[in-house]
């Protein structure tokens, strides 16, 4: 089993919000795929779907995506669903087989998710020169390119994830932060980055030589409707380019509150949120890396603390869920990476949170695309009322009165916002 090297994650001694939002490098290369044990096989084969190859056959049109909920407007007097979105930055299948594992977890607990693919995960290292990153030399990247077994494994998981009803978004390509990184790119440079991300997906067969593999069952140029920028930087100039490229949302900002989302220049803005950090005097960003940075300051901390740190993240996610579920019902956004930081502590915490949250009554664990569909289907006046609710606060006179437009009785002011601080 081949594994390419991983870029070392460097964390400054003083953990600040920008560092907390960081992402890791690729560790691609594992070609063996996991399957969910004990899952019943279908009684009969699914109905044949149309197949129209696109370009070199890397992708194909096979009809509408399966397993998509039909968005509907809230009924009069109804309570909004509790949406939860679990998303994965730089999604790819490597020797840890976490992509395939969490696909099985999602199916077990009724969750669809958003997988943000880094485009160069479909580009072999020997063809790195096909990537022309903005403000950096041709063929360079802050994360690793892939190898052929890693590309084959990642494509297999992308194919299955889409067929399961999940979303394949983008984490763009080279993961450049800091000097000349994504935070400084112009809209034109972002447009180039997006176009290249799509091109790598639409030409993975030619670039990898895996001509006999099945195609991806979707046209990425049409299916791609959102992404998350590396390091949560550069949203201001990303949005004009993303809007031009047909995106419907962006998930690149940090420090949002657990309130109903708004649009920014026509795109839904889905930020990572401030959520409870059990046992600490501040709230944390709703991402595994944020908990890691505040707990250990690095990817290999004190082993004796692994269980404690895992409980903190799990309890933080569940606490944020409960605050919304019993309060304003604002969607909860959780960002993650397929990594074994601190002994896999955060992967276990996320899986436990999914198990606890997604089967609950009235809960919908969905992708960002599915959430966008639901929000777009709502009456503007209903959305405005939802957006007016502060963190953790349900309508005092009940949902029926509140969403019918009747004035809400006055009540206590919402709790003060607690901003994450450096250790």
KEZABA-92144 format. One record per residue (C-alpha): residue number from 1; residue in one letter; x negated, y negated, z negated. Coordinates in Angstrom, 1 decimal, decimal comma, padded with zeros to 4 digits, always signed. Layout:
     k   r        x        y        z
   NUM   a        X        Y        Z
...
//
This chain:
     k   r        x        y        z
     1   x   +000,0   +000,0   +000,0
     2   x   -001,5   -003,3   +001,1
     3   x   -001,2   -006,4   -001,0
     4   x   -002,6   -009,8   +000,1
     5   x   -004,2   -012,1   -002,4
     6   x   -002,1   -014,5   -004,4
     7   x   -002,9   -018,2   -004,8
     8   x   -003,7   -018,8   -008,5
     9   x   -001,1   -020,8   -010,3
    10   x   -002,8   -023,7   -012,0
    11   x   -001,0   -025,4   -014,9
    12   x   -002,3   -028,6   -016,4
    13   x   -002,7   -028,6   -020,2
    14   x   +000,0   -031,3   -020,5
    15   x   +003,2   -029,7   -019,1
    16   x   +005,2   -032,4   -017,4
    17   x   +008,5   -032,0   -015,4
    18   x   +006,7   -032,0   -012,1
    19   x   +004,5   -029,1   -013,1
    20   x   +007,4   -027,3   -014,7
    21   x   +009,2   -027,2   -011,4
    22   x   +006,3   -025,5   -009,6
    23   x   +006,5   -022,4   -007,5
    24   x   +004,2   -019,5   -007,0
    25   x   +002,3   -018,0   -004,1
    26   x   +003,3   -015,0   -002,0
    27   x   +002,2   -011,5   -003,0
    28   x   +003,5   -009,7   +000,1
    29   x   +002,5   -006,3   +001,4
    30   x   +004,6   -003,5   -000,2
    31   x   +006,4   -001,6   +002,5
    32   x   +008,3   +000,8   +000,3
    33   x   +011,9   -000,3   -000,5
    34   x   +014,0   +000,4   -003,6
    35   x   +017,6   +001,7   -003,4
    36   x   +020,3   +001,4   -006,0
    37   x   +020,6   +004,7   -007,8
    38   x   +024,0   +006,2   -008,3
    39   x   +025,7   +004,0   -005,7
    40   x   +028,4   +005,9   -004,0
    41   x   +028,1   +006,3   -000,2
    42   x   +030,9   +004,9   +001,9
    43   x   +033,6   +007,5   +002,8
    44   x   +033,3   +006,6   +006,4
    45   x   +030,9   +004,6   +008,6
    46   x   +031,7   +000,9   +008,9
    47   x   +033,3   -000,3   +012,1
    48   x   +030,9   -001,0   +014,9
    49   x   +029,9   -004,7   +015,2
    50   x   +029,1   -006,6   +018,3
    51   x   +025,4   -006,9   +019,0
    52   x   +023,9   -009,6   +021,2
    53   x   +020,1   -009,9   +021,0
    54   x   +018,6   -013,4   +020,9
    55   x   +015,2   -014,2   +022,4
    56   x   +012,7   -011,4   +021,8
    57   x   +015,2   -009,4   +019,8
    58   x   +014,0   -010,6   +016,4
    59   x   +017,5   -011,8   +015,7
    60   x   +021,0   -011,0   +017,1
    61   x   +024,5   -012,2   +017,0
    62   x   +026,7   -009,5   +015,3
    63   x   +029,8   -011,5   +014,4
    64   x   +030,8   -013,2   +011,2
    65   x   +028,9   -012,4   +008,1
    66   x   +030,5   -009,6   +006,0
    67   x   +031,8   -009,9   +002,5
    68   x   +032,5   -013,6   +002,5
    69   x   +035,2   -015,0   +000,2
    70   x   +037,8   -017,2   +001,9
    71   x   +037,7   -020,6   +000,3
    72   x   +041,1   -022,0   -000,9
    73   x   +042,2   -025,1   -002,5
    74   x   +043,0   -025,0   -006,2
    75   x   +046,6   -024,4   -006,8
    76   x   +048,7   -027,0   -008,7
    77   x   +048,0   -026,6   -012,4
    78   x   +045,1   -024,2   -011,8
    79   x   +041,9   -024,0   -013,6
    80   x   +038,7   -024,1   -011,4
    81   x   +036,6   -021,0   -011,2
    82   x   +033,3   -020,9   -013,0
    83   x   +030,7   -020,8   -010,3
    84   x   +027,2   -019,6   -011,0
    85   x   +024,4   -019,6   -008,3
    86   x   +021,3   -017,5   -008,8
    87   x   +018,7   -018,4   -006,2
    88   x   +015,2   -017,2   -005,4
    89   x   +012,3   -019,3   -004,1
    90   x   +009,9   -017,8   -001,6
    91   x   +011,9   -014,6   -001,4
    92   x   +010,0   -011,7   +000,1
    93   x   +009,5   -008,0   -000,6
    94   x   +006,1   -006,9   -001,9
    95   x   +004,8   -004,0   -004,0
    96   x   +006,9   -005,0   -007,0
    97   x   +010,0   -004,5   -004,9
    98   x   +011,9   -007,2   -006,7
    99   x   +013,9   -008,4   -003,7
   100   x   +015,4   -004,9   -003,2
   101   x   +015,9   -004,6   -007,0
   102   x   +017,9   -007,8   -007,4
   103   x   +019,9   -006,9   -004,3
   104   x   +021,0   -003,8   -006,2
   105   x   +021,6   -005,8   -009,4
   106   x   +023,8   -008,2   -007,4
   107   x   +025,9   -005,4   -006,0
   108   x   +026,2   -003,7   -009,4
   109   x   +027,6   -006,9   -011,1
   110   x   +029,5   -008,5   -008,2
   111   x   +027,0   -011,3   -007,5
   112   x   +026,0   -012,8   -004,2
   113   x   +022,9   -015,0   -004,3
   114   x   +020,8   -017,3   -002,2
   115   x   +017,4   -016,1   -001,1
   116   x   +015,1   -019,0   +000,0
   117   x   +012,6   -017,5   +002,5
   118   x   +009,2   -019,0   +003,0
   119   x   +008,9   -018,9   +006,8
   120   x   +005,2   -017,8   +006,9
   121   x   +006,2   -014,6   +005,1
   122   x   +007,1   -013,4   +008,6
   123   x   +003,8   -014,5   +010,1
   124   x   +000,8   -012,1   +009,9
   125   x   -002,4   -013,7   +008,6
   126   x   -004,2   -013,0   +011,9
   127   x   -001,8   -015,3   +013,6
   128   x   -002,0   -018,1   +011,0
   129   x   -002,9   -020,6   +013,7
   130   x   +000,7   -020,5   +015,0
   131   x   +001,6   -022,6   +011,9
   132   x   +001,0   -026,3   +012,4
   133   x   +001,8   -027,9   +009,0
   134   x   +002,3   -031,6   +008,6
   135   x   -000,8   -033,5   +007,3
   136   x   -002,8   -030,3   +007,0
   137   x   -005,1   -028,3   +009,4
   138   x   -003,5   -025,8   +011,8
   139   x   -003,3   -022,4   +010,2
   140   x   -003,6   -023,6   +006,6
   141   x   -001,2   -022,9   +003,8
   142   x   -001,1   -023,2   +000,0
   143   x   +000,4   -019,7   -000,2
   144   x   -000,6   -016,5   +001,5
   145   x   +000,5   -015,4   +004,9
   146   x   +001,7   -011,8   +005,2
   147   x   +000,5   -008,5   +006,6
   148   x   +002,5   -006,2   +008,9
   149   x   +003,9   -003,8   +006,2
   150   x   +004,9   -006,8   +004,2
   151   x   +006,7   -008,4   +007,1
   152   x   +008,5   -005,1   +007,8
   153   x   +009,6   -004,8   +004,2
   154   x   +010,7   -008,4   +003,9
   155   x   +012,8   -008,2   +007,2
   156   x   +014,4   -005,0   +005,9
   157   x   +015,5   -006,8   +002,7
   158   x   +016,7   -009,9   +004,6
   159   x   +018,8   -007,7   +006,9
   160   x   +020,3   -005,9   +004,0
   161   x   +020,9   -009,0   +001,9
   162   x   +022,8   -010,7   +004,7
   163   x   +024,9   -007,6   +005,3
   164   x   +025,7   -007,6   +001,5
   165   x   +027,0   -011,1   +001,8
   166   x   +024,0   -013,0   +000,4
   167   x   +022,6   -016,2   +001,9
   168   x   +019,2   -016,5   +003,5
   169   x   +018,1   -020,1   +003,0
   170   x   +014,7   -021,7   +003,4
   171   x   +011,8   -022,5   +001,1
   172   x   +010,1   -023,9   +004,2
   173   x   +006,6   -022,7   +005,0
   174   x   +003,2   -023,7   +003,5
   175   x   +004,2   -024,8   +000,0
   176   x   +002,1   -028,0   +000,1
   177   x   +002,4   -030,1   -003,1
   178   x   +000,4   -033,0   -004,4
   179   x   -002,0   -034,8   -002,0
   180   x   -000,4   -034,9   +001,5
   181   x   +002,2   -032,5   +000,2
   182   x   +005,9   -032,4   +000,9
   183   x   +006,5   -035,4   -001,4
   184   x   +004,9   -037,7   +001,2
   185   x   +006,3   -036,2   +004,4
   186   x   +008,3   -038,3   +006,7
   187   x   +011,7   -037,2   +008,1
   188   x   +009,9   -036,4   +011,4
   189   x   +007,4   -034,2   +009,6
   190   x   +010,2   -032,4   +007,7
   191   x   +011,9   -031,8   +011,0
   192   x   +008,8   -030,1   +012,3
   193   x   +008,6   -028,0   +009,2
   194   x   +012,2   -026,8   +009,5
   195   x   +011,9   -026,1   +013,2
   196   x   +008,8   -023,9   +012,5
   197   x   +010,6   -022,1   +009,7
   198   x   +013,4   -021,2   +012,1
   199   x   +010,9   -020,2   +014,8
   200   x   +009,0   -017,8   +012,6
   201   x   +012,3   -016,0   +011,8
   202   x   +013,4   -015,9   +015,5
   203   x   +010,1   -014,6   +016,7
   204   x   +008,9   -012,2   +014,0
   205   x   +008,9   -009,2   +016,3
   206   x   +006,5   -010,8   +018,8
   207   x   +004,3   -012,2   +016,1
   208   x   +004,0   -009,0   +014,2
   209   x   +004,2   -006,5   +017,0
   210   x   +007,0   -004,6   +015,3
   211   x   +009,0   -004,4   +018,5
   212   x   +010,9   -001,2   +017,6
   213   x   +012,3   -002,5   +014,3
   214   x   +016,1   -003,4   +014,2
   215   x   +016,8   -007,1   +014,7
   216   x   +018,0   -009,4   +011,9
   217   x   +021,9   -009,4   +012,3
   218   x   +022,2   -013,2   +012,5
   219   x   +021,0   -016,2   +014,3
   220   x   +019,0   -018,1   +011,7
   221   x   +019,3   -021,3   +013,6
   222   x   +023,0   -021,2   +012,9
   223   x   +023,0   -019,4   +009,5
   224   x   +020,5   -021,7   +007,9
   225   x   +022,4   -024,4   +006,1
   226   x   +020,2   -025,3   +003,1
   227   x   +016,9   -025,0   +001,3
   228   x   +014,8   -025,9   -001,7
   229   x   +011,6   -027,8   -001,2
   230   x   +008,3   -026,7   -002,8
   231   x   +007,6   -028,3   -006,2
   232   x   +011,1   -029,9   -006,0
   233   x   +009,5   -032,9   -004,1
   234   x   +010,4   -034,9   -001,0
   235   x   +014,2   -034,8   -001,0
   236   x   +014,6   -038,4   +000,0
   237   x   +013,0   -037,9   +003,4
   238   x   +014,0   -034,3   +003,7
   239   x   +017,7   -035,0   +003,7
   240   x   +017,8   -037,0   +006,9
   241   x   +015,9   -034,3   +008,7
   242   x   +018,0   -031,5   +007,1
   243   x   +021,2   -033,2   +008,1
   244   x   +020,1   -033,5   +011,7
   245   x   +019,2   -029,8   +011,7
   246   x   +022,7   -028,8   +010,5
   247   x   +022,1   -028,3   +006,8
   248   x   +025,1   -028,6   +004,5
   249   x   +023,3   -028,8   +001,2
   250   x   +020,0   -029,4   -000,4
   251   x   +018,7   -027,8   -003,7
   252   x   +015,4   -029,7   -004,0
   253   x   +015,9   -032,0   -006,9
   254   x   +015,3   -031,5   -010,6
   255   x   +016,8   -032,7   -013,8
   256   x   +020,4   -032,6   -012,9
   257   x   +023,1   -032,3   -015,5
   258   x   +025,8   -029,6   -015,7
   259   x   +028,4   -031,7   -013,9
   260   x   +030,3   -031,1   -010,7
   261   x   +028,1   -031,9   -007,7
   262   x   +028,3   -034,9   -005,4
   263   x   +027,1   -035,4   -001,8
   264   x   +024,0   -037,3   -000,9
   265   x   +024,1   -038,8   +002,6
   266   x   +026,6   -036,1   +003,6
   267   x   +024,9   -033,1   +002,1
   268   x   +025,9   -031,4   -001,2
   269   x   +023,2   -032,1   -003,8
   270   x   +022,6   -029,0   -005,9
   271   x   +019,8   -029,8   -008,4
   272   x   +018,2   -027,6   -010,9
   273   x   +019,8   -028,5   -014,2
   274   x   +018,9   -029,3   -017,8
   275   x   +020,0   -026,4   -019,9
   276   x   +019,6   -025,4   -023,5
   277   x   +016,1   -024,2   -024,7
   278   x   +016,9   -022,2   -027,8
   279   x   +014,8   -023,0   -030,8
   280   x   +013,3   -026,1   -029,2
   281   x   +014,2   -029,8   -029,5
   282   x   +014,8   -030,4   -025,8
   283   x   +016,5   -029,0   -022,8
   284   x   +014,7   -027,2   -020,0
   285   x   +014,9   -027,1   -016,3
   286   x   +017,1   -024,1   -015,1
   287   x   +014,2   -022,2   -013,6
   288   x   +012,0   -019,4   -014,8
   289   x   +008,8   -021,4   -014,2
   290   x   +010,0   -024,1   -016,5
   291   x   +010,5   -021,7   -019,4
   292   x   +007,1   -020,1   -018,7
   293   x   +005,3   -023,5   -018,6
   294   x   +006,8   -024,6   -021,9
   295   x   +006,2   -021,2   -023,6
   296   x   +002,7   -020,1   -022,6
   297   x   +001,3   -022,8   -020,3
   298   x   +000,2   -020,0   -017,9
   299   x   +001,3   -016,8   -016,3
   300   x   -000,5   -014,5   -018,8
   301   x   +000,4   -015,6   -022,3
   302   x   +000,4   -013,8   -025,7
   303   x   +001,9   -010,3   -025,1
   304   x   +003,3   -010,3   -028,6
   305   x   +005,6   -013,2   -027,6
   306   x   +007,0   -011,6   -024,4
   307   x   +010,3   -010,4   -026,1
   308   x   +010,8   -013,8   -027,8
   309   x   +010,2   -015,7   -024,6
   310   x   +012,5   -013,5   -022,7
   311   x   +015,3   -013,9   -025,2
   312   x   +014,8   -017,7   -025,1
   313   x   +015,3   -017,8   -021,3
   314   x   +018,2   -015,3   -021,4
   315   x   +019,9   -017,2   -024,2
   316   x   +019,3   -020,5   -022,5
   317   x   +021,0   -019,4   -019,3
   318   x   +023,9   -017,8   -021,2
   319   x   +024,2   -020,9   -023,4
   320   x   +024,4   -023,1   -020,4
   321   x   +027,0   -020,9   -018,9
   322   x   +029,1   -020,9   -022,1
   323   x   +028,9   -024,7   -022,2
   324   x   +030,4   -025,0   -018,7
   325   x   +032,8   -022,0   -019,0
   326   x   +034,4   -023,4   -022,1
   327   x   +034,0   -027,0   -021,0
   328   x   +034,0   -028,8   -017,6
   329   x   +033,6   -025,6   -015,5
   330   x   +030,7   -027,3   -013,6
   331   x   +028,7   -024,9   -011,4
   332   x   +025,6   -023,5   -013,1
   333   x   +022,4   -023,3   -010,9
   334   x   +019,5   -021,0   -011,9
   335   x   +016,3   -020,9   -009,9
   336   x   +013,8   -018,0   -010,0
   337   x   +010,8   -016,3   -008,3
   338   x   +010,0   -012,7   -007,6
   339   x   +007,1   -012,7   -010,0
   340   x   +005,8   -010,6   -013,0
   341   x   +004,7   -013,6   -015,0
   342   x   +004,2   -012,7   -018,7
   343   x   +004,8   -009,1   -018,1
   344   x   +008,0   -009,5   -016,1
   345   x   +009,6   -011,3   -019,0
   346   x   +011,6   -013,7   -016,8
   347   x   +012,9   -011,0   -014,4
   348   x   +014,3   -009,1   -017,3
   349   x   +015,9   -012,3   -018,7
   350   x   +017,6   -013,1   -015,4
   351   x   +018,9   -009,6   -015,0
   352   x   +020,3   -009,6   -018,5
   353   x   +022,0   -013,0   -017,8
   354   x   +023,5   -011,7   -014,6
   355   x   +024,8   -008,7   -016,4
   356   x   +026,4   -010,8   -019,1
   357   x   +027,8   -013,6   -016,9
   358   x   +029,0   -012,3   -013,6
   359   x   +031,6   -009,7   -014,7
   360   x   +033,4   -012,3   -016,9
   361   x   +037,0   -013,3   -016,0
   362   x   +037,2   -016,3   -013,8
   363   x   +033,5   -016,3   -012,9
   364   x   +032,2   -016,3   -009,4
   365   x   +028,5   -015,6   -008,9
   366   x   +028,0   -016,9   -005,4
   367   x   +025,5   -018,3   -002,9
   368   x   +025,0   -022,1   -002,4
   369   x   +026,6   -021,7   +001,0
   370   x   +029,7   -020,1   -000,5
   371   x   +029,9   -022,8   -003,1
   372   x   +029,6   -025,4   -000,3
   373   x   +032,5   -023,7   +001,5
   374   x   +034,7   -023,9   -001,6
   375   x   +033,8   -027,5   -002,4
   376   x   +034,6   -028,6   +001,2
   377   x   +038,0   -026,9   +001,0
   378   x   +039,1   -028,9   -002,0
   379   x   +041,3   -032,0   -001,9
   380   x   +039,1   -035,1   -002,4
   381   x   +041,2   -036,3   -005,3
   382   x   +040,8   -033,0   -007,1
   383   x   +037,0   -033,1   -006,6
   384   x   +036,9   -036,7   -007,9
   385   x   +038,7   -035,6   -011,1
   386   x   +036,3   -032,7   -011,5
   387   x   +033,3   -034,9   -011,0
   388   x   +034,5   -037,2   -013,7
   389   x   +034,1   -034,7   -016,5
   390   x   +031,0   -035,0   -018,6
   391   x   +028,7   -032,1   -019,6
   392   x   +030,5   -029,4   -021,7
   393   x   +033,8   -031,2   -021,9
   394   x   +037,1   -029,7   -020,8
   395   x   +040,2   -031,9   -020,2
   396   x   +041,8   -032,6   -023,6
   397   x   +045,3   -032,2   -022,3
   398   x   +044,5   -029,1   -020,3
   399   x   +043,6   -028,5   -016,7
   400   x   +047,2   -028,7   -015,3
   401   x   +047,7   -032,2   -016,6
   402   x   +044,1   -033,3   -015,7
   403   x   +044,1   -032,1   -012,1
   404   x   +047,6   -033,5   -011,5
   405   x   +046,2   -036,9   -012,0
   406   x   +047,8   -037,7   -015,3
   407   x   +045,6   -039,8   -017,6
   408   x   +043,5   -037,9   -020,0
   409   x   +043,8   -038,7   -023,7
   410   x   +040,8   -040,5   -025,1
   411   x   +038,4   -038,4   -027,0
   412   x   +034,9   -038,5   -028,5
   413   x   +032,0   -039,5   -026,3
   414   x   +030,0   -036,7   -024,7
   415   x   +026,8   -035,6   -026,4
   416   x   +023,7   -037,6   -025,5
   417   x   +021,5   -036,2   -022,8
   418   x   +018,3   -034,6   -024,0
   419   x   +015,4   -035,0   -021,5
   420   x   +012,7   -032,3   -021,3
   421   x   +009,4   -033,5   -022,8
   422   x   +005,8   -032,3   -022,5
   423   x   +004,4   -030,0   -025,1
//
